[in-house]
């Protein structure tokens, strides 16, 4: 295992049925003024909103709300929420929703006391906060992003169509606590559930497909992938299977709480390609990742062949008998493709309305990354988008 690193994750997790009750333990640790952040209103339909607000009231909190946080939180929404939190003199931001709500809440937390424009400071120049950061707590209702236990935030500039993520270095950006009740995820549509499942899987892949050393992180990643594949098949067949949904939720958290990135260079090119598509089309994040993944991995496979062979054998149980390394690696990606089709992800960017005339613009929106086996130039980015556009078809 190569490289030196420091690991610290200060987020406290409360996992399991009825874990929301633990808000009673956490809320008294913070001041009176709480900003409650949520999305389009589903938490009001499923009763989570009433439960949370009842606990907030019983704890004597003065609550302001930021509602309507969209799946791809926009810069305009960030400015709006920052203004609300600033006027309320927020002592705590409580995010109730999926990864987008958690991402957005962290962006608000670092922006309230920021004297600069947060878009320019955090998402263009990638600077770190030099101001007081408002504490964030999360109640998760959709799994996928891992935002409940990391310092990442993704914001979309709707005018420039840039969708940019910033993983902050400061531990203060990470949620102080997160409530993880798998029952809350069972109100999602199948499309949302499957999108989240692939988001989880790709988070693991982005960290796995880098480096060639014997790294403990890769063994953990393989176990997480195998667990997710197994549970995803059960959940697609029976979305109310608690065991499968709880395993998916726990895998999502460990897929992106930075643990399996330790000692790794990590890649994240699929995310750069997918976020370019998401910023351009406003498509669902996990589905944009799925739509570009196979084209990318088949392109870079020759440059990281040994790892793709390991992926085929250890994750997909591909037999190596009588096969070349290339054949084994190709069979692994073929098994991955079958699984993607089986659970029903989008596998072609044309599903989002992308045409060949859009590819140049998508390439402009794709941020370059260097951690993987093959840094891409502009022509290669266009080639991969073109492959994704033309070859892979949806097979529900």
C-alpha positions in Angstrom: 0.0 0.0 0.0 1.6 3.2 -1.2 1.5 6.8 0.0 1.0 8.6 3.4 -2.3 9.9 4.5 -4.3 11.2 7.4 -7.8 10.0 8.1 -10.4 11.6 10.3 -14.2 11.5 9.9 -16.1 13.4 12.6 -19.6 12.6 11.5 -21.7 10.7 14.1 -24.1 8.3 12.5 -27.4 7.0 13.9 -28.5 4.0 11.9 -31.7 1.9 11.9 -35.4 2.0 12.3 -36.7 4.9 14.4 -33.2 6.5 14.6 -34.8 9.9 14.2 -35.4 9.9 17.9 -31.7 10.7 18.3 -32.3 14.2 17.2 -33.4 14.8 20.7 -29.8 14.1 21.8 -28.2 16.1 19.1 -30.3 19.3 18.8 -29.6 20.6 22.4 -25.9 20.8 21.4 -26.6 23.8 19.1 -28.1 27.3 19.5 -31.7 28.1 19.2 -31.8 29.2 15.5 -32.2 26.2 13.1 -32.6 26.4 9.3 -34.6 23.3 8.0 -33.7 22.5 4.4 -35.6 20.1 2.2 -36.6 19.4 -1.4 -39.8 19.4 -3.3 -42.2 18.5 -0.5 -42.1 14.7 -0.5 -41.2 14.7 3.2 -44.5 16.4 3.9 -46.4 13.7 2.1 -44.6 10.8 3.8 -44.8 12.3 7.3 -41.1 12.8 7.9 -41.6 16.6 8.0 -44.1 16.4 10.8 -41.8 14.2 12.8 -38.8 16.4 12.4 -40.7 19.7 13.1 -42.3 18.2 16.2 -38.8 17.3 17.6 -37.5 20.8 16.7 -40.4 22.4 18.5 -40.0 20.2 21.6 -36.4 21.1 21.7 -37.3 24.8 21.7 -35.8 25.7 18.4 -36.7 28.8 16.3 -37.0 27.4 12.8 -36.7 29.0 9.4 -37.2 26.9 6.2 -35.5 26.6 2.9 -37.8 24.4 0.7 -37.7 23.4 -2.9 -34.1 22.3 -3.2 -33.9 20.7 -6.6 -32.1 17.5 -7.6 -29.3 19.5 -9.2 -29.1 22.5 -6.7 -28.6 25.8 -8.6 -26.5 28.8 -7.9 -29.6 30.9 -7.7 -31.0 28.6 -5.0 -27.7 28.8 -3.1 -27.8 32.6 -3.1 -31.5 32.4 -1.9 -30.7 29.9 0.9 -27.6 31.8 2.0 -29.7 34.9 2.5 -32.3 33.1 4.5 -29.7 31.4 6.8 -27.8 34.7 7.3 -31.0 36.6 8.2 -32.0 33.9 10.6 -28.6 33.9 12.2 -28.5 30.1 11.9 -26.8 28.1 14.6 -27.5 24.8 12.8 -28.6 23.8 9.3 -30.7 20.6 9.3 -30.9 18.9 5.9 -33.8 16.5 5.5 -33.7 14.7 2.1 -31.3 13.1 -0.3 -27.8 13.9 -1.4 -28.7 17.0 -3.2 -30.2 18.5 -0.1 -27.2 17.6 2.0 -24.8 18.9 -0.7 -26.8 22.2 -0.9 -26.8 22.6 2.9 -23.0 22.3 3.1 -22.7 24.9 0.4 -25.0 27.2 2.4 -23.0 26.5 5.5 -19.7 27.7 4.0 -21.4 30.7 2.2 -23.3 32.4 5.1 -20.3 34.2 6.5 -18.3 34.3 3.2 -17.3 37.8 2.2 -16.6 36.7 -1.4 -18.9 35.3 -4.1 -19.2 31.6 -3.1 -19.4 30.4 -6.7 -16.1 32.0 -7.6 -14.4 31.2 -4.4 -15.5 27.6 -3.9 -16.5 26.2 -7.3 -14.2 28.1 -9.7 -11.1 28.8 -7.7 -11.6 25.8 -5.3 -10.5 27.8 -2.3 -11.2 26.7 1.2 -13.4 28.6 3.7 -11.7 31.3 5.7 -14.8 32.2 7.7 -17.1 30.7 10.3 -18.8 27.5 9.0 -22.4 26.8 10.1 -22.8 23.3 11.5 -24.8 20.9 9.4 -26.9 17.8 10.4 -28.6 15.4 8.1 -31.7 13.2 8.0 -31.2 11.1 4.9 -34.2 10.0 2.8 -32.5 8.9 -0.4 -29.2 7.1 -0.7 -26.5 7.4 -3.4 -24.2 10.4 -3.0 -22.6 9.6 0.4 -23.0 13.3 1.2 -24.2 12.4 4.7 -20.6 11.6 5.8 -18.3 13.7 3.6 -17.3 17.3 2.9 -18.5 17.3 -0.7 -20.9 19.7 -2.4 -22.1 20.0 -6.0 -23.7 23.2 -7.4 -25.0 23.9 -10.9 -24.7 27.3 -12.5 -27.8 27.3 -14.6 -26.6 30.2 -16.7 -23.2 28.7 -17.8 -24.5 25.1 -17.5 -21.5 24.2 -15.3 -22.1 21.5 -12.7 -19.1 21.6 -10.3 -18.3 19.7 -7.2 -15.9 20.7 -4.4 -14.7 18.3 -1.8 -13.7 20.6 1.0 -10.6 19.9 3.0 -12.0 21.3 6.3 -13.6 18.7 8.6 -15.9 21.4 9.8 -17.8 21.2 6.5 -18.7 17.5 7.2 -22.1 16.9 8.8 -21.8 16.8 12.6 -24.4 14.0 12.7 -26.6 12.0 10.3 -29.7 10.0 10.9 -30.0 6.9 8.6 -33.3 5.2 8.7 -33.6 2.7 5.8 -37.4 2.9 6.0 -37.3 6.5 4.8 -35.8 5.4 1.5 -38.7 3.1 0.7 -40.9 5.9 -0.5 -38.7 6.6 -3.5 -39.7 5.8 -7.0 -37.9 2.9 -8.7 -36.1 5.3 -11.0 -34.7 7.2 -8.0 -33.7 4.1 -6.2 -31.9 2.6 -9.2 -30.2 6.0 -9.9 -28.9 6.0 -6.4 -27.7 2.4 -6.6 -25.6 3.2 -9.7 -24.3 6.4 -8.1 -23.0 4.3 -5.2 -21.4 1.8 -7.5 -19.6 4.4 -9.5 -18.3 6.1 -6.4 -16.5 2.9 -5.6 -15.3 2.4 -9.2 -13.9 6.0 -9.3 -11.6 5.1 -6.3 -10.9 1.5 -7.3 -9.7 2.1 -10.9 -6.5 3.9 -9.9 -3.1 2.6 -8.9 -1.7 -0.9 -9.3 -0.2 -1.5 -5.8 -1.6 -4.1 -3.4 -3.9 -1.8 -1.5 -6.2 -2.7 1.4 -8.7 -0.1 0.1 -9.2 -2.1 -3.0 -10.2 -5.2 -1.0 -12.7 -3.2 0.9 -14.0 -1.7 -2.4 -14.5 -5.1 -3.9 -16.5 -6.2 -0.9 -18.7 -3.1 -1.1 -19.4 -3.7 -4.8 -20.3 -7.3 -4.3 -22.7 -6.4 -1.5 -24.3 -3.7 -3.6 -24.8 -5.9 -6.6 -26.4 -8.6 -4.4 -28.7 -6.2 -2.6 -29.6 -4.2 -5.7 -31.0 -7.3 -7.3 -33.2 -8.0 -4.3 -34.3 -4.4 -4.0 -35.3 -4.1 -7.6 -37.4 -7.3 -7.3 -38.8 -6.2 -3.9 -38.3 -2.5 -3.1 -39.7 -3.0 0.4 -37.1 -5.6 1.5 -35.7 -3.9 4.6 -32.5 -6.0 4.7 -31.6 -5.1 1.1 -32.4 -1.4 1.5 -30.5 -1.2 4.8 -27.4 -2.8 3.2 -27.6 -0.4 0.2 -27.9 2.6 2.6 -24.8 1.5 4.6 -22.8 0.7 1.4 -23.6 4.2 0.1 -22.2 5.8 3.2 -19.0 3.8 3.1 -18.6 4.2 -0.6 -17.8 7.9 -0.2 -16.8 8.8 3.3 -13.2 8.9 2.0 -12.1 5.6 3.7 -11.5 3.6 0.5 -9.7 6.6 -1.1 -6.9 6.3 1.4 -3.6 5.4 -0.3 -5.2 5.9 -3.7 -4.8 8.5 -6.4 -8.5 8.0 -7.4 -10.0 8.9 -10.8 -13.4 10.7 -11.0 -13.4 11.1 -14.7 -16.8 9.4 -15.0 -18.1 12.0 -12.7 -16.7 14.8 -14.8 -18.3 13.4 -17.9 -21.6 12.7 -16.2 -21.7 16.1 -14.5 -21.1 17.8 -17.8 -24.2 15.9 -19.1 -26.1 16.7 -16.0 -25.3 20.4 -16.0 -26.2 20.6 -19.7 -29.5 18.6 -19.6 -30.5 18.8 -15.9 -30.7 15.0 -15.9 -30.6 12.8 -12.8 -27.0 12.4 -11.5 -26.8 8.7 -11.1 -28.3 8.1 -14.5 -25.8 10.4 -16.2 -23.0 8.4 -14.7 -24.4 5.2 -15.9 -24.8 6.6 -19.4 -21.1 7.4 -19.8 -19.5 4.7 -17.7 -19.1 1.8 -20.1 -17.8 3.9 -22.9 -15.2 5.4 -20.6 -14.1 2.1 -19.0 -13.8 0.3 -22.3 -11.6 3.1 -23.6 -9.2 3.1 -20.6 -9.2 -0.6 -20.0 -5.9 -1.2 -21.9 -4.1 1.4 -19.7 -5.2 -0.3 -16.5 -5.5 -3.9 -17.7 -4.4 -5.7 -14.5 -7.0 -3.9 -12.4 -9.8 -4.6 -14.9 -8.8 -8.3 -14.8 -9.0 -8.2 -11.0 -12.4 -6.4 -11.2 -13.7 -9.2 -13.5 -12.4 -12.0 -11.3 -13.1 -10.6 -7.8 -16.3 -8.7 -8.4 -18.0 -10.5 -11.2 -16.6 -14.1 -10.7 -15.4 -14.2 -14.3 -13.4 -17.4 -15.0 -9.9 -16.8 -16.3 -9.3 -20.3 -17.6 -7.9 -20.3 -21.1 -8.4 -16.6 -21.6 -6.1 -13.7 -22.3 -6.0 -10.8 -19.9 -7.9 -8.7 -22.4 -10.6 -11.3 -22.7 -11.0 -11.6 -19.0 -11.2 -7.8 -18.6 -13.8 -7.5 -21.4 -15.9 -10.3 -19.9 -15.9 -8.3 -16.6 -17.3 -5.2 -18.3 -19.8 -7.4 -20.1 -21.0 -8.7 -16.8 -21.2 -5.1 -15.5 -23.3 -4.1 -18.5 -25.7 -7.0 -18.0 -26.2 -5.9 -14.4 -26.8 -2.3 -15.4 -29.4 -3.5 -17.9 -30.9 -5.8 -15.3 -31.5 -3.0 -12.7 -32.7 -0.6 -15.4 -30.3 2.3 -15.5 -30.0 4.7 -18.5 -27.2 3.6 -20.7 -27.3 6.1 -23.5 -26.9 9.9 -23.3 -29.4 10.3 -26.1 -32.0 9.4 -23.4 -31.4 12.9 -22.0 -31.9 14.6 -25.3 -28.2 14.8 -26.2 -27.4 14.8 -29.9 -24.1 14.8 -31.9 -24.3 18.5 -32.2 -24.0 18.9 -28.4 -20.8 16.9 -28.0 -18.4 19.9 -28.5 -20.2 21.8 -25.8 -20.2 18.8 -23.4 -16.4 18.5 -23.9 -16.0 22.2 -23.0 -18.0 21.5 -19.8 -15.9 18.5 -18.8 -13.2 19.2 -16.2 -10.0 17.3 -16.8 -8.8 14.8 -14.1 -5.5 13.1 -13.8 -5.9 10.4 -11.1 -6.9 7.5 -13.3 -5.1 5.3 -15.8 -5.4 7.6 -18.8 -6.0 11.4 -18.5 -8.2 12.4 -21.4 -7.6 15.1 -24.0 -10.5 16.9 -25.6 -10.7 14.6 -28.6 -10.8 11.6 -26.4 -13.6 13.2 -24.3 -15.6 13.7 -27.5 -14.9 10.2 -28.6 -16.3 8.8 -25.4 -19.4 10.9 -25.5 -19.9 9.8 -29.1 -19.6 6.2 -28.1 -22.1 6.7 -25.3 -24.5 8.4 -27.6 -24.3 5.8 -30.4 -23.7 2.4 -28.9 -25.4 1.6 -25.6 -29.1 1.2 -25.7 -31.5 1.0 -22.8 -32.9 -2.5 -22.2 -35.6 -2.4 -19.5 
